[in-house]
Amino acid sequence: MDEARAWACLMTNLLVLPGLGSLLGGRRAGWAQAALALVGFALSAVWLVWFGTAFLREGGFPLDGGPYLPVGVLGVALFAASWVWGLVTGLRLVSDSRRSDSRRI
């Protein structure tokens, strides 16, 4: 893989969906990264929907965060973990591409 494609994979991992760039770079770990990111997003969305509903119903912010706050925090943590994992995988793709480019010269 050339270095430009490796950088594109890294940026895809960071800006689009963690794991997608890894998959485009040929790394199977991308499946787990993407699954972790999507589960994290879904858990965060559950809390966000509850929060929005409570806000509309009560006419103000629910100060306690609600019963789904731990689910939302877990979701953010899972997404963050997948993002960091995608960052590491993307940086390895860039590093590997630089090594393979230097061997060609």
C-alpha positions as CSV (number, residue, x, y, z in Angstrom):
1,M,0.0,0.0,0.0
2,D,1.3,3.4,-0.8
3,E,1.7,6.1,1.8
4,A,-1.1,8.3,0.4
5,R,-3.6,5.5,0.7
6,A,-2.4,4.7,4.2
7,W,-3.0,8.3,5.2
8,A,-6.5,8.1,3.7
9,C,-7.2,5.0,5.8
10,L,-6.0,6.8,8.9
11,M,-8.2,9.8,8.3
12,T,-11.1,7.5,7.5
13,N,-10.6,5.8,10.9
14,L,-10.5,9.2,12.7
15,L,-13.1,11.2,10.9
16,V,-15.7,8.8,9.4
17,L,-15.9,5.6,11.4
18,P,-13.3,3.9,13.5
19,G,-12.5,0.6,11.8
20,L,-13.6,1.5,8.2
21,G,-10.1,2.8,7.4
22,S,-8.6,-0.3,8.9
23,L,-10.8,-2.5,6.7
24,L,-9.8,-0.4,3.7
25,G,-6.2,-0.9,4.7
26,G,-6.7,-4.7,4.8
27,R,-6.7,-5.1,8.6
28,R,-9.3,-7.5,9.9
29,A,-9.3,-5.7,13.3
30,G,-11.4,-3.1,11.5
31,W,-14.5,-5.3,12.0
32,A,-14.1,-5.2,15.7
33,Q,-13.3,-1.5,15.7
34,A,-16.4,-0.7,13.7
35,A,-18.6,-2.9,15.8
36,L,-17.3,-1.3,19.0
37,A,-17.8,2.2,17.6
38,L,-21.4,1.4,16.5
39,V,-22.3,-0.2,19.8
40,G,-20.9,2.8,21.6
41,F,-22.8,5.2,19.4
42,A,-26.1,3.2,19.9
43,L,-25.7,3.2,23.7
44,S,-25.0,7.0,23.7
45,A,-28.0,7.5,21.5
46,V,-30.2,5.6,23.9
47,W,-29.3,8.1,26.7
48,L,-29.6,11.1,24.3
49,V,-33.1,10.1,23.3
50,W,-34.1,9.7,27.0
51,F,-32.5,13.0,27.8
52,G,-34.3,14.8,25.0
53,T,-37.6,13.3,25.9
54,A,-37.1,14.2,29.6
55,F,-36.2,17.7,28.6
56,L,-39.3,18.2,26.5
57,R,-41.5,16.6,29.1
58,E,-40.1,18.6,32.1
59,G,-39.3,21.8,30.2
60,G,-35.8,21.9,31.5
61,F,-32.6,19.9,31.9
62,P,-32.9,16.8,34.1
63,L,-30.1,17.5,36.6
64,D,-29.5,13.9,37.7
65,G,-28.7,12.7,34.2
66,G,-31.4,10.1,34.4
67,P,-31.4,6.3,34.7
68,Y,-29.6,5.9,31.4
69,L,-26.6,8.0,32.2
70,P,-24.4,5.0,32.9
71,V,-25.4,3.5,29.6
72,G,-24.5,6.8,27.8
73,V,-21.2,7.0,29.6
74,L,-20.4,3.4,28.7
75,G,-21.3,4.2,25.1
76,V,-18.9,7.2,25.0
77,A,-16.2,5.1,26.5
78,L,-16.6,2.3,24.0
79,F,-16.6,4.8,21.1
80,A,-13.5,6.5,22.5
81,A,-11.8,3.1,22.8
82,S,-12.6,2.2,19.2
83,W,-11.4,5.6,18.1
84,V,-8.0,5.2,19.9
85,W,-7.7,1.6,18.5
86,G,-8.4,3.0,15.0
87,L,-5.8,5.7,15.5
88,V,-3.2,3.1,16.5
89,T,-4.1,0.9,13.5
90,G,-4.0,3.8,11.1
91,L,-0.6,5.0,12.3
92,R,0.7,1.4,11.9
93,L,-0.6,1.4,8.3
94,V,1.2,4.7,7.6
95,S,4.4,3.3,9.3
96,D,4.2,0.1,7.3
97,S,3.7,2.0,4.1
98,R,6.7,4.1,4.7
99,R,8.8,1.1,5.4
100,S,7.7,-0.6,2.2
101,D,8.3,2.6,0.2
102,S,11.9,2.8,1.6
103,R,12.6,-0.8,0.5
104,R,11.6,0.0,-3.0
105,I,14.1,2.8,-3.4
